[in-house]
Each structure stands twice: as structure tokens, then as C-alpha cells.
Amino acid sequence: MTFHTHIAGIPCLCEVTHYSAARPMRITGTGFGDAEPPEPVEFEYRILDRRGRLAEWLERKVTQSDEARLLAEYRAEDSEAA
């Protein structure tokens, strides 16, 4: 999925290449070790210019707050598409 966004005030596109929602710990039995550990969110993306070309120079400007915002924007776009 690709959606419009901005990085450092510069309009661009975000192409999500992989997303996996977080999963809580799951107990699968009664014995020791009969559990699957929790898994964090996996969110991988590429930043593109407005013409759809890879913009590595802009991707280097992405901060942690930008990553959190991109994830929130992706989830909002994905819920609208569903």
C-alpha cells in the first residue's frame, strides 16, 4: 500500500513493504515452555518522492516520531480501505 505523507515538511509517498500486527503471548499447553512469546509490530516501508521514485535522501531524515506517525497513518489508511 502506498499513501501520501510528509517527512521534514517535504511532501512524499510512503510505500509499506511489510506489516505484521503485534501479537500477545500465547499459552499452548500446560508444560514448561508451552508458550509462544509476544511479538512486536513489524512495519517496513520505503519513502518515495511524489513521482514514485525511491528517495533515500529523504528516508535518512525520518525520525522516531515520524515512524510512529507513519504507522498511525498506515493503520488509518488500511482501516479506510477495509
Distance bins in CASP14 RR format, pairs under 12 A and 6 or more apart:
PFRMAT RR
TARGET T0000
AUTHOR 0000-0000-0000
RMODE 2
METHOD distances of the structure
MODEL  1
1 13 0 0 0 0 0 1 0 0 0 0 0
1 14 0 0 0 0 1 0 0 0 0 0 0
1 15 1 0 0 1 0 0 0 0 0 0 0
1 16 1 0 1 0 0 0 0 0 0 0 0
1 17 0 0 0 0 1 0 0 0 0 0 0
1 18 0 0 0 0 0 1 0 0 0 0 0
1 19 0 0 0 0 1 0 0 0 0 0 0
1 43 0 0 0 0 0 1 0 0 0 0 0
1 45 0 0 0 0 1 0 0 0 0 0 0
1 46 0 0 0 0 0 1 0 0 0 0 0
1 70 0 0 0 0 0 1 0 0 0 0 0
1 73 0 0 0 0 0 1 0 0 0 0 0
1 74 1 0 0 1 0 0 0 0 0 0 0
1 75 0 0 0 0 0 1 0 0 0 0 0
1 76 0 0 0 0 0 1 0 0 0 0 0
1 77 1 0 0 1 0 0 0 0 0 0 0
1 78 1 0 0 1 0 0 0 0 0 0 0
1 79 0 0 0 0 0 1 0 0 0 0 0
1 80 0 0 0 0 0 1 0 0 0 0 0
1 81 1 0 0 1 0 0 0 0 0 0 0
1 82 0 0 0 0 0 1 0 0 0 0 0
2 12 0 0 0 0 0 1 0 0 0 0 0
2 13 1 0 1 0 0 0 0 0 0 0 0
2 14 1 0 0 1 0 0 0 0 0 0 0
2 15 1 0 1 0 0 0 0 0 0 0 0
2 16 1 0 0 1 0 0 0 0 0 0 0
2 17 0 0 0 0 0 1 0 0 0 0 0
2 45 0 0 0 0 1 0 0 0 0 0 0
2 46 0 0 0 0 1 0 0 0 0 0 0
2 47 0 0 0 0 0 1 0 0 0 0 0
2 48 1 0 0 1 0 0 0 0 0 0 0
2 49 0 0 0 0 0 1 0 0 0 0 0
2 50 0 0 0 0 0 1 0 0 0 0 0
2 52 1 0 0 1 0 0 0 0 0 0 0
2 70 0 0 0 0 0 1 0 0 0 0 0
2 73 0 0 0 0 0 1 0 0 0 0 0
2 74 0 0 0 0 0 1 0 0 0 0 0
2 77 0 0 0 0 1 0 0 0 0 0 0
2 78 0 0 0 0 0 1 0 0 0 0 0
2 81 0 0 0 0 0 1 0 0 0 0 0
3 11 0 0 0 0 0 1 0 0 0 0 0
3 12 0 0 0 0 0 1 0 0 0 0 0
3 13 1 0 0 1 0 0 0 0 0 0 0
3 14 1 0 1 0 0 0 0 0 0 0 0
3 15 0 0 0 0 1 0 0 0 0 0 0
3 16 1 0 0 1 0 0 0 0 0 0 0
3 45 0 0 0 0 1 0 0 0 0 0 0
3 47 0 0 0 0 0 1 0 0 0 0 0
3 48 0 0 0 0 0 1 0 0 0 0 0
3 69 0 0 0 0 0 1 0 0 0 0 0
3 70 0 0 0 0 1 0 0 0 0 0 0
3 71 0 0 0 0 0 1 0 0 0 0 0
3 72 0 0 0 0 0 1 0 0 0 0 0
3 73 1 0 0 1 0 0 0 0 0 0 0
3 74 1 0 0 1 0 0 0 0 0 0 0
3 75 0 0 0 0 0 1 0 0 0 0 0
3 76 0 0 0 0 1 0 0 0 0 0 0
3 77 1 0 1 0 0 0 0 0 0 0 0
3 78 0 0 0 0 1 0 0 0 0 0 0
3 80 0 0 0 0 1 0 0 0 0 0 0
3 81 0 0 0 0 1 0 0 0 0 0 0
4 10 0 0 0 0 0 1 0 0 0 0 0
4 11 1 0 0 1 0 0 0 0 0 0 0
4 12 1 0 0 1 0 0 0 0 0 0 0
4 13 1 0 0 1 0 0 0 0 0 0 0
4 14 0 0 0 0 1 0 0 0 0 0 0
4 15 0 0 0 0 0 1 0 0 0 0 0
4 47 0 0 0 0 0 1 0 0 0 0 0
4 48 0 0 0 0 0 1 0 0 0 0 0
4 49 0 0 0 0 0 1 0 0 0 0 0
4 50 0 0 0 0 1 0 0 0 0 0 0
4 52 0 0 0 0 0 1 0 0 0 0 0
4 70 0 0 0 0 0 1 0 0 0 0 0
4 73 0 0 0 0 1 0 0 0 0 0 0
4 74 0 0 0 0 0 1 0 0 0 0 0
4 77 0 0 0 0 1 0 0 0 0 0 0
5 11 1 0 0 1 0 0 0 0 0 0 0
5 12 1 0 0 1 0 0 0 0 0 0 0
5 13 1 0 0 1 0 0 0 0 0 0 0
5 14 1 0 1 0 0 0 0 0 0 0 0
5 15 0 0 0 0 0 1 0 0 0 0 0
5 16 0 0 0 0 0 1 0 0 0 0 0
5 45 0 0 0 0 1 0 0 0 0 0 0
5 47 0 0 0 0 1 0 0 0 0 0 0
5 48 0 0 0 0 0 1 0 0 0 0 0
5 49 0 0 0 0 0 1 0 0 0 0 0
5 50 0 0 0 0 0 1 0 0 0 0 0
5 55 0 0 0 0 0 1 0 0 0 0 0
5 58 0 0 0 0 0 1 0 0 0 0 0
5 62 0 0 0 0 0 1 0 0 0 0 0
5 66 0 0 0 0 1 0 0 0 0 0 0
5 67 0 0 0 0 0 1 0 0 0 0 0
5 69 1 0 0 1 0 0 0 0 0 0 0
5 70 1 0 0 1 0 0 0 0 0 0 0
5 71 0 0 0 0 0 1 0 0 0 0 0
5 72 0 0 0 0 0 1 0 0 0 0 0
5 73 1 0 1 0 0 0 0 0 0 0 0
5 74 0 0 0 0 1 0 0 0 0 0 0
5 76 0 0 0 0 0 1 0 0 0 0 0
5 77 0 0 0 0 1 0 0 0 0 0 0
6 12 1 0 0 1 0 0 0 0 0 0 0
6 13 0 0 0 0 0 1 0 0 0 0 0
6 14 0 0 0 0 1 0 0 0 0 0 0
6 47 0 0 0 0 0 1 0 0 0 0 0
6 49 0 0 0 0 0 1 0 0 0 0 0
6 50 0 0 0 0 0 1 0 0 0 0 0
6 55 0 0 0 0 0 1 0 0 0 0 0
6 58 0 0 0 0 1 0 0 0 0 0 0
6 61 0 0 0 0 0 1 0 0 0 0 0
6 62 0 0 0 0 0 1 0 0 0 0 0
6 66 0 0 0 0 1 0 0 0 0 0 0
6 69 0 0 0 0 1 0 0 0 0 0 0
6 70 0 0 0 0 0 1 0 0 0 0 0
6 73 0 0 0 0 0 1 0 0 0 0 0
7 13 0 0 0 0 0 1 0 0 0 0 0
7 14 0 0 0 0 1 0 0 0 0 0 0
7 45 0 0 0 0 0 1 0 0 0 0 0
7 46 0 0 0 0 0 1 0 0 0 0 0
7 47 1 0 0 1 0 0 0 0 0 0 0
7 48 0 0 0 0 0 1 0 0 0 0 0
7 49 0 0 0 0 0 1 0 0 0 0 0
7 50 0 0 0 0 0 1 0 0 0 0 0
7 55 0 0 0 0 1 0 0 0 0 0 0
7 56 0 0 0 0 0 1 0 0 0 0 0
7 57 0 0 0 0 0 1 0 0 0 0 0
7 58 1 0 1 0 0 0 0 0 0 0 0
7 59 1 0 0 1 0 0 0 0 0 0 0
7 60 0 0 0 0 1 0 0 0 0 0 0
7 61 1 0 1 0 0 0 0 0 0 0 0
7 62 1 0 1 0 0 0 0 0 0 0 0
7 63 0 0 0 0 1 0 0 0 0 0 0
7 65 0 0 0 0 0 1 0 0 0 0 0
7 66 1 0 1 0 0 0 0 0 0 0 0
7 67 0 0 0 0 0 1 0 0 0 0 0
7 69 0 0 0 0 1 0 0 0 0 0 0
7 70 0 0 0 0 1 0 0 0 0 0 0
7 73 0 0 0 0 0 1 0 0 0 0 0
8 47 0 0 0 0 0 1 0 0 0 0 0
8 55 0 0 0 0 0 1 0 0 0 0 0
8 57 0 0 0 0 0 1 0 0 0 0 0
8 58 1 0 0 1 0 0 0 0 0 0 0
8 59 0 0 0 0 0 1 0 0 0 0 0
8 60 0 0 0 0 0 1 0 0 0 0 0
8 61 1 0 1 0 0 0 0 0 0 0 0
8 62 0 0 0 0 1 0 0 0 0 0 0
8 63 0 0 0 0 1 0 0 0 0 0 0
8 65 0 0 0 0 0 1 0 0 0 0 0
8 66 0 0 0 0 1 0 0 0 0 0 0
9 58 0 0 0 0 1 0 0 0 0 0 0
9 61 0 0 0 0 1 0 0 0 0 0 0
9 62 0 0 0 0 0 1 0 0 0 0 0
9 63 0 0 0 0 0 1 0 0 0 0 0
9 66 0 0 0 0 0 1 0 0 0 0 0
9 69 0 0 0 0 0 1 0 0 0 0 0
10 47 0 0 0 0 1 0 0 0 0 0 0
10 48 0 0 0 0 0 1 0 0 0 0 0
10 49 0 0 0 0 1 0 0 0 0 0 0
10 50 0 0 0 0 1 0 0 0 0 0 0
10 55 0 0 0 0 1 0 0 0 0 0 0
10 57 0 0 0 0 1 0 0 0 0 0 0
10 58 1 0 0 1 0 0 0 0 0 0 0
10 59 0 0 0 0 0 1 0 0 0 0 0
10 61 1 0 0 1 0 0 0 0 0 0 0
10 62 0 0 0 0 0 1 0 0 0 0 0
10 66 0 0 0 0 0 1 0 0 0 0 0
11 47 0 0 0 0 0 1 0 0 0 0 0
11 48 0 0 0 0 0 1 0 0 0 0 0
11 49 0 0 0 0 1 0 0 0 0 0 0
11 50 1 0 1 0 0 0 0 0 0 0 0
11 51 0 0 0 0 0 1 0 0 0 0 0
11 52 0 0 0 0 0 1 0 0 0 0 0
11 55 0 0 0 0 0 1 0 0 0 0 0
11 58 0 0 0 0 0 1 0 0 0 0 0
12 45 0 0 0 0 0 1 0 0 0 0 0
12 46 0 0 0 0 0 1 0 0 0 0 0
12 47 1 0 1 0 0 0 0 0 0 0 0
12 48 1 0 0 1 0 0 0 0 0 0 0
12 49 1 0 1 0 0 0 0 0 0 0 0
12 50 1 0 0 1 0 0 0 0 0 0 0
12 51 0 0 0 0 0 1 0 0 0 0 0
12 52 0 0 0 0 1 0 0 0 0 0 0
12 53 0 0 0 0 0 1 0 0 0 0 0
12 54 0 0 0 0 0 1 0 0 0 0 0
12 55 1 0 0 1 0 0 0 0 0 0 0
12 56 0 0 0 0 0 1 0 0 0 0 0
12 57 0 0 0 0 0 1 0 0 0 0 0
12 58 1 0 1 0 0 0 0 0 0 0 0
12 59 0 0 0 0 1 0 0 0 0 0 0
12 61 0 0 0 0 1 0 0 0 0 0 0
12 62 0 0 0 0 0 1 0 0 0 0 0
12 66 0 0 0 0 0 1 0 0 0 0 0
12 70 0 0 0 0 0 1 0 0 0 0 0
12 73 0 0 0 0 0 1 0 0 0 0 0
13 45 0 0 0 0 1 0 0 0 0 0 0
13 46 0 0 0 0 1 0 0 0 0 0 0
13 47 1 0 0 1 0 0 0 0 0 0 0
13 48 1 0 1 0 0 0 0 0 0 0 0
13 49 1 0 0 1 0 0 0 0 0 0 0
13 50 1 0 0 1 0 0 0 0 0 0 0
13 51 0 0 0 0 1 0 0 0 0 0 0
13 52 1 0 1 0 0 0 0 0 0 0 0
13 53 0 0 0 0 1 0 0 0 0 0 0
13 54 0 0 0 0 0 1 0 0 0 0 0
13 55 0 0 0 0 1 0 0 0 0 0 0
13 58 0 0 0 0 0 1 0 0 0 0 0
13 59 0 0 0 0 0 1 0 0 0 0 0
13 70 0 0 0 0 0 1 0 0 0 0 0
13 73 0 0 0 0 0 1 0 0 0 0 0
13 77 0 0 0 0 0 1 0 0 0 0 0
14 43 0 0 0 0 0 1 0 0 0 0 0
14 44 0 0 0 0 0 1 0 0 0 0 0
14 45 1 0 1 0 0 0 0 0 0 0 0
14 46 1 0 0 1 0 0 0 0 0 0 0
14 47 1 0 0 1 0 0 0 0 0 0 0
14 48 1 0 0 1 0 0 0 0 0 0 0
14 49 0 0 0 0 0 1 0 0 0 0 0
14 50 0 0 0 0 0 1 0 0 0 0 0
14 52 0 0 0 0 0 1 0 0 0 0 0
14 54 0 0 0 0 0 1 0 0 0 0 0
14 55 0 0 0 0 0 1 0 0 0 0 0
14 58 0 0 0 0 0 1 0 0 0 0 0
14 59 0 0 0 0 1 0 0 0 0 0 0
14 62 0 0 0 0 1 0 0 0 0 0 0
14 66 0 0 0 0 1 0 0 0 0 0 0
14 67 0 0 0 0 0 1 0 0 0 0 0
14 69 0 0 0 0 1 0 0 0 0 0 0
14 70 1 0 1 0 0 0 0 0 0 0 0
14 71 0 0 0 0 1 0 0 0 0 0 0
14 72 0 0 0 0 0 1 0 0 0 0 0
14 73 1 0 0 1 0 0 0 0 0 0 0
14 74 1 0 0 1 0 0 0 0 0 0 0
14 77 0 0 0 0 1 0 0 0 0 0 0
15 44 0 0 0 0 1 0 0 0 0 0 0
15 45 1 0 0 1 0 0 0 0 0 0 0
15 46 1 0 1 0 0 0 0 0 0 0 0
15 47 1 0 0 1 0 0 0 0 0 0 0
15 48 1 0 1 0 0 0 0 0 0 0 0
15 49 0 0 0 0 0 1 0 0 0 0 0
15 52 0 0 0 0 1 0 0 0 0 0 0
15 53 0 0 0 0 0 1 0 0 0 0 0
15 54 0 0 0 0 1 0 0 0 0 0 0
15 55 0 0 0 0 0 1 0 0 0 0 0
15 59 0 0 0 0 0 1 0 0 0 0 0
15 70 0 0 0 0 0 1 0 0 0 0 0
15 74 0 0 0 0 0 1 0 0 0 0 0
15 77 0 0 0 0 0 1 0 0 0 0 0
16 42 0 0 0 0 0 1 0 0 0 0 0
16 43 1 0 0 1 0 0 0 0 0 0 0
16 44 1 0 0 1 0 0 0 0 0 0 0
16 45 1 0 1 0 0 0 0 0 0 0 0
16 46 0 0 0 0 1 0 0 0 0 0 0
16 47 0 0 0 0 0 1 0 0 0 0 0
16 48 0 0 0 0 0 1 0 0 0 0 0
16 70 0 0 0 0 1 0 0 0 0 0 0
16 71 0 0 0 0 1 0 0 0 0 0 0
16 73 0 0 0 0 1 0 0 0 0 0 0
16 74 1 0 1 0 0 0 0 0 0 0 0
16 75 0 0 0 0 0 1 0 0 0 0 0
16 77 0 0 0 0 1 0 0 0 0 0 0
16 78 0 0 0 0 1 0 0 0 0 0 0
16 81 0 0 0 0 0 1 0 0 0 0 0
17 42 0 0 0 0 0 1 0 0 0 0 0
17 43 0 0 0 0 1 0 0 0 0 0 0
17 44 1 0 1 0 0 0 0 0 0 0 0
17 45 1 0 0 1 0 0 0 0 0 0 0
17 46 1 0 0 1 0 0 0 0 0 0 0
17 47 0 0 0 0 0 1 0 0 0 0 0
17 48 0 0 0 0 0 1 0 0 0 0 0
17 54 0 0 0 0 0 1 0 0 0 0 0
17 74 0 0 0 0 0 1 0 0 0 0 0
18 41 0 0 0 0 0 1 0 0 0 0 0
18 42 1 0 0 1 0 0 0 0 0 0 0
18 43 1 0 0 1 0 0 0 0 0 0 0
18 44 1 0 1 0 0 0 0 0 0 0 0
18 45 0 0 0 0 1 0 0 0 0 0 0
18 46 0 0 0 0 0 1 0 0 0 0 0
18 74 0 0 0 0 0 1 0 0 0 0 0
19 41 1 0 0 1 0 0 0 0 0 0 0
19 42 1 0 0 1 0 0 0 0 0 0 0
19 43 1 0 1 0 0 0 0 0 0 0 0
19 44 1 0 0 1 0 0 0 0 0 0 0
19 45 0 0 0 0 1 0 0 0 0 0 0
19 70 0 0 0 0 0 1 0 0 0 0 0
19 71 0 0 0 0 1 0 0 0 0 0 0
19 74 1 0 0 1 0 0 0 0 0 0 0
19 75 0 0 0 0 1 0 0 0 0 0 0
19 77 0 0 0 0 0 1 0 0 0 0 0
19 78 1 0 0 1 0 0 0 0 0 0 0
20 39 1 0 0 1 0 0 0 0 0 0 0
20 40 0 0 0 0 1 0 0 0 0 0 0
20 41 1 0 0 1 0 0 0 0 0 0 0
20 42 1 0 1 0 0 0 0 0 0 0 0
20 43 0 0 0 0 1 0 0 0 0 0 0
20 44 0 0 0 0 1 0 0 0 0 0 0
20 71 0 0 0 0 0 1 0 0 0 0 0
21 38 0 0 0 0 0 1 0 0 0 0 0
21 39 0 0 0 0 1 0 0 0 0 0 0
21 40 0 0 0 0 1 0 0 0 0 0 0
21 41 1 0 0 1 0 0 0 0 0 0 0
21 42 0 0 0 0 1 0 0 0 0 0 0
21 43 0 0 0 0 1 0 0 0 0 0 0
21 71 0 0 0 0 0 1 0 0 0 0 0
21 74 0 0 0 0 0 1 0 0 0 0 0
21 75 0 0 0 0 1 0 0 0 0 0 0
21 78 0 0 0 0 0 1 0 0 0 0 0
22 37 0 0 0 0 0 1 0 0 0 0 0
22 38 1 0 0 1 0 0 0 0 0 0 0
22 39 1 0 0 1 0 0 0 0 0 0 0
22 40 1 0 1 0 0 0 0 0 0 0 0
22 41 1 0 1 0 0 0 0 0 0 0 0
22 42 0 0 0 0 1 0 0 0 0 0 0
22 43 0 0 0 0 0 1 0 0 0 0 0
22 71 0 0 0 0 0 1 0 0 0 0 0
22 75 0 0 0 0 0 1 0 0 0 0 0
23 36 1 0 0 1 0 0 0 0 0 0 0
23 37 0 0 0 0 1 0 0 0 0 0 0
23 38 1 0 0 1 0 0 0 0 0 0 0
23 39 1 0 1 0 0 0 0 0 0 0 0
23 40 0 0 0 0 1 0 0 0 0 0 0
23 41 0 0 0 0 1 0 0 0 0 0 0
23 42 0 0 0 0 0 1 0 0 0 0 0
24 35 0 0 0 0 0 1 0 0 0 0 0
24 36 0 0 0 0 1 0 0 0 0 0 0
24 37 0 0 0 0 1 0 0 0 0 0 0
24 38 1 0 1 0 0 0 0 0 0 0 0
24 39 0 0 0 0 1 0 0 0 0 0 0
24 40 0 0 0 0 0 1 0 0 0 0 0
25 33 0 0 0 0 0 1 0 0 0 0 0
25 34 0 0 0 0 0 1 0 0 0 0 0
25 35 1 0 0 1 0 0 0 0 0 0 0
25 36 1 0 0 1 0 0 0 0 0 0 0
25 37 1 0 1 0 0 0 0 0 0 0 0
25 38 1 0 1 0 0 0 0 0 0 0 0
25 39 0 0 0 0 1 0 0 0 0 0 0
25 40 0 0 0 0 0 1 0 0 0 0 0
26 33 0 0 0 0 0 1 0 0 0 0 0
26 34 0 0 0 0 1 0 0 0 0 0 0
26 35 1 0 0 1 0 0 0 0 0 0 0
26 36 1 0 1 0 0 0 0 0 0 0 0
26 37 0 0 0 0 1 0 0 0 0 0 0
26 38 0 0 0 0 1 0 0 0 0 0 0
26 39 0 0 0 0 1 0 0 0 0 0 0
27 33 0 0 0 0 1 0 0 0 0 0 0
27 34 1 0 0 1 0 0 0 0 0 0 0
27 35 1 0 1 0 0 0 0 0 0 0 0
27 36 0 0 0 0 1 0 0 0 0 0 0
27 37 0 0 0 0 0 1 0 0 0 0 0
27 38 0 0 0 0 0 1 0 0 0 0 0
28 34 1 0 1 0 0 0 0 0 0 0 0
28 35 1 0 0 1 0 0 0 0 0 0 0
28 36 1 0 0 1 0 0 0 0 0 0 0
28 37 0 0 0 0 0 1 0 0 0 0 0
29 35 1 0 0 1 0 0 0 0 0 0 0
29 36 0 0 0 0 0 1 0 0 0 0 0
40 71 0 0 0 0 0 1 0 0 0 0 0
41 67 0 0 0 0 0 1 0 0 0 0 0
41 68 0 0 0 0 0 1 0 0 0 0 0
41 70 0 0 0 0 0 1 0 0 0 0 0
41 71 1 0 0 1 0 0 0 0 0 0 0
41 72 0 0 0 0 0 1 0 0 0 0 0
41 74 0 0 0 0 0 1 0 0 0 0 0
41 75 0 0 0 0 1 0 0 0 0 0 0
42 71 0 0 0 0 0 1 0 0 0 0 0
43 62 0 0 0 0 0 1 0 0 0 0 0
43 66 0 0 0 0 0 1 0 0 0 0 0
43 67 1 0 0 1 0 0 0 0 0 0 0
43 68 0 0 0 0 1 0 0 0 0 0 0
43 69 0 0 0 0 0 1 0 0 0 0 0
43 70 1 0 0 1 0 0 0 0 0 0 0
43 71 1 0 1 0 0 0 0 0 0 0 0
43 72 0 0 0 0 0 1 0 0 0 0 0
43 73 0 0 0 0 0 1 0 0 0 0 0
43 74 1 0 0 1 0 0 0 0 0 0 0
43 75 0 0 0 0 1 0 0 0 0 0 0
43 78 0 0 0 0 0 1 0 0 0 0 0
44 59 0 0 0 0 0 1 0 0 0 0 0
44 67 0 0 0 0 0 1 0 0 0 0 0
44 70 0 0 0 0 0 1 0 0 0 0 0
44 71 0 0 0 0 0 1 0 0 0 0 0
44 74 0 0 0 0 0 1 0 0 0 0 0
45 54 0 0 0 0 0 1 0 0 0 0 0
45 55 0 0 0 0 0 1 0 0 0 0 0
45 58 0 0 0 0 0 1 0 0 0 0 0
45 59 0 0 0 0 1 0 0 0 0 0 0
45 62 0 0 0 0 1 0 0 0 0 0 0
45 66 0 0 0 0 0 1 0 0 0 0 0
45 67 0 0 0 0 1 0 0 0 0 0 0
45 69 0 0 0 0 0 1 0 0 0 0 0
45 70 1 0 0 1 0 0 0 0 0 0 0
45 71 0 0 0 0 1 0 0 0 0 0 0
45 73 0 0 0 0 0 1 0 0 0 0 0
45 74 1 0 0 1 0 0 0 0 0 0 0
46 52 0 0 0 0 1 0 0 0 0 0 0
46 53 0 0 0 0 0 1 0 0 0 0 0
46 54 1 0 0 1 0 0 0 0 0 0 0
46 55 0 0 0 0 1 0 0 0 0 0 0
46 56 0 0 0 0 1 0 0 0 0 0 0
46 58 0 0 0 0 0 1 0 0 0 0 0
46 59 1 0 0 1 0 0 0 0 0 0 0
46 62 0 0 0 0 0 1 0 0 0 0 0
46 70 0 0 0 0 0 1 0 0 0 0 0
47 53 0 0 0 0 0 1 0 0 0 0 0
47 54 1 0 0 1 0 0 0 0 0 0 0
47 55 1 0 1 0 0 0 0 0 0 0 0
47 56 1 0 0 1 0 0 0 0 0 0 0
47 57 0 0 0 0 1 0 0 0 0 0 0
47 58 1 0 1 0 0 0 0 0 0 0 0
47 59 1 0 1 0 0 0 0 0 0 0 0
47 60 0 0 0 0 1 0 0 0 0 0 0
47 61 0 0 0 0 1 0 0 0 0 0 0
47 62 1 0 0 1 0 0 0 0 0 0 0
47 66 0 0 0 0 1 0 0 0 0 0 0
47 67 0 0 0 0 0 1 0 0 0 0 0
47 70 0 0 0 0 1 0 0 0 0 0 0
48 54 1 0 0 1 0 0 0 0 0 0 0
48 55 1 0 1 0 0 0 0 0 0 0 0
48 56 0 0 0 0 0 1 0 0 0 0 0
48 57 0 0 0 0 0 1 0 0 0 0 0
48 58 0 0 0 0 1 0 0 0 0 0 0
48 59 0 0 0 0 1 0 0 0 0 0 0
49 55 1 0 1 0 0 0 0 0 0 0 0
49 56 0 0 0 0 0 1 0 0 0 0 0
49 57 0 0 0 0 1 0 0 0 0 0 0
49 58 1 0 0 1 0 0 0 0 0 0 0
49 59 0 0 0 0 0 1 0 0 0 0 0
50 58 0 0 0 0 0 1 0 0 0 0 0
52 58 0 0 0 0 0 1 0 0 0 0 0
53 59 0 0 0 0 0 1 0 0 0 0 0
55 61 0 0 0 0 1 0 0 0 0 0 0
55 62 0 0 0 0 0 1 0 0 0 0 0
56 62 0 0 0 0 0 1 0 0 0 0 0
58 66 0 0 0 0 0 1 0 0 0 0 0
59 66 0 0 0 0 0 1 0 0 0 0 0
59 67 0 0 0 0 0 1 0 0 0 0 0
59 70 0 0 0 0 0 1 0 0 0 0 0
60 66 0 0 0 0 0 1 0 0 0 0 0
61 67 0 0 0 0 0 1 0 0 0 0 0
62 68 0 0 0 0 0 1 0 0 0 0 0
62 69 0 0 0 0 1 0 0 0 0 0 0
62 70 1 0 0 1 0 0 0 0 0 0 0
62 71 0 0 0 0 0 1 0 0 0 0 0
63 69 0 0 0 0 1 0 0 0 0 0 0
63 70 0 0 0 0 0 1 0 0 0 0 0
64 70 0 0 0 0 0 1 0 0 0 0 0
64 71 0 0 0 0 0 1 0 0 0 0 0
65 71 0 0 0 0 0 1 0 0 0 0 0
65 72 0 0 0 0 0 1 0 0 0 0 0
66 72 0 0 0 0 0 1 0 0 0 0 0
66 73 0 0 0 0 0 1 0 0 0 0 0
67 73 0 0 0 0 0 1 0 0 0 0 0
67 74 0 0 0 0 0 1 0 0 0 0 0
68 74 0 0 0 0 0 1 0 0 0 0 0
68 75 0 0 0 0 0 1 0 0 0 0 0
69 75 0 0 0 0 0 1 0 0 0 0 0
69 76 0 0 0 0 0 1 0 0 0 0 0
70 76 0 0 0 0 0 1 0 0 0 0 0
70 77 0 0 0 0 0 1 0 0 0 0 0
71 77 0 0 0 0 0 1 0 0 0 0 0
71 78 0 0 0 0 0 1 0 0 0 0 0
72 78 0 0 0 0 0 1 0 0 0 0 0
72 79 0 0 0 0 0 1 0 0 0 0 0
73 79 0 0 0 0 0 1 0 0 0 0 0
73 80 0 0 0 0 0 1 0 0 0 0 0
74 80 0 0 0 0 0 1 0 0 0 0 0
74 81 0 0 0 0 0 1 0 0 0 0 0
75 81 0 0 0 0 0 1 0 0 0 0 0
75 82 0 0 0 0 0 1 0 0 0 0 0
76 82 0 0 0 0 0 1 0 0 0 0 0
END
